[in-house]
Amino acid sequence: MSVSMNDIPRNDDDPEVIVFNLKKRYTGVSATVNALVPLQFSQWRLAYCGTPLSNGVVGWTLRQAINVSKRPPVNRAFRIWHVRRDHEMMAGLWARDFLRLPIRLVFTSAAQHRHGWFPRWLISRMDAVISTTPLAAHFVPNTTAVVPHGIDLKRFNVPTDKKALWASTGLSGTYGIGVFGRVRPDKGTDVFVDALIDALPELPGATAVIAGLAQPKDAAFQRDLQARIDAAGLSDRLVFLGEVPAADVHKWYQACTVCVACPRYEPFGLTPFEAAACGCALVCSQTGAFDMLVEPGVSGEMVPLDDAPALAAALRRVLRDLSKTAEMGQRARERVSTTFALANEAAGIAGVYQQLFDRA
């Protein structure tokens, strides 16, 4: 859904906070910023710096952010730069420590592993650090607060009739199983394909979709997966959709009955959270923040990493009774609504901003 600039309340003439997203390719970080910034515009004098967002927000250049930050904002001792990537931390340190701009740096860390020495050094120089999970905080000794990612519950919502939406896709079957994200080994696309080749013959109404881009370096990987699908005679029931525009991905969540997320590693992993908000039952591997979302047997199932047979067995359990599957989707929506709403994330981040301003 594209949002006109005129539809978003803005107050960025003299921002207290500048949110950065300097990577050109759309990623999970981009999705987080895309959801948060329109809400934060209504809460802070805030500006956005970076690649245009799919919601219609056009960002400043880094030069503009630097020029505005040469002086503090009205009624504040400094501006906050909220960064989420290594090169954004580097830009912030250069602006704060070399150019001596009156800014403070907030970094969000999602990685669930020990950072390399250089990112560790960058993070140690931040004025505040937000970790997205307790495990991520374990690897960042200077964490200020743990604030899980949140989901826009208005955009990601449960449709009145998933069966009708699935029929509108033009694909075979009466319901859909979806996996969302880049097509590459670390995302477990091959685990999904192998599991569905195993499970689909026992799920006569199901068709599975793989929604995501295979970059050129992963083209051979996708061709091999397609060959496996063709050899199994499932080319009409296990379908690569290619890259789905970020503004349209919620429509596929709404059409699917089950969302699978089976990466071999994930820092947080937004896709099952978004799908849960759209009423999908979940089958997730044991990585990212998935164990904070999925209650086995209630909203879905958890499976070991890199285990296609376990994933196939979990899908058979979840889809044994489609009325129970729908109930799992309802429970998943309730979990997201109570614990992972976008407003909760915005409030947690606001608390960190306010701590910095109060200390001044």
Helices and strands as residue ranges (DSSP letters): G 5-7, E 17-21, H 28-41, E 46-50, H 62-68, E 79-83, H 86-93, I 94-98, E 103-109, H 117-124, E 128-131, H 134-138, E 145-146, H 162-168, E 175-180, G 185-187, H 189-199, G 200-202, E 206-211, G 216-218, H 219-231, E 238-242, G 246-248, H 249-255, E 258-261, H 271-277, E 281-285, G 290-292, E 300-303, H 308-318, H 322-339, H 342-359
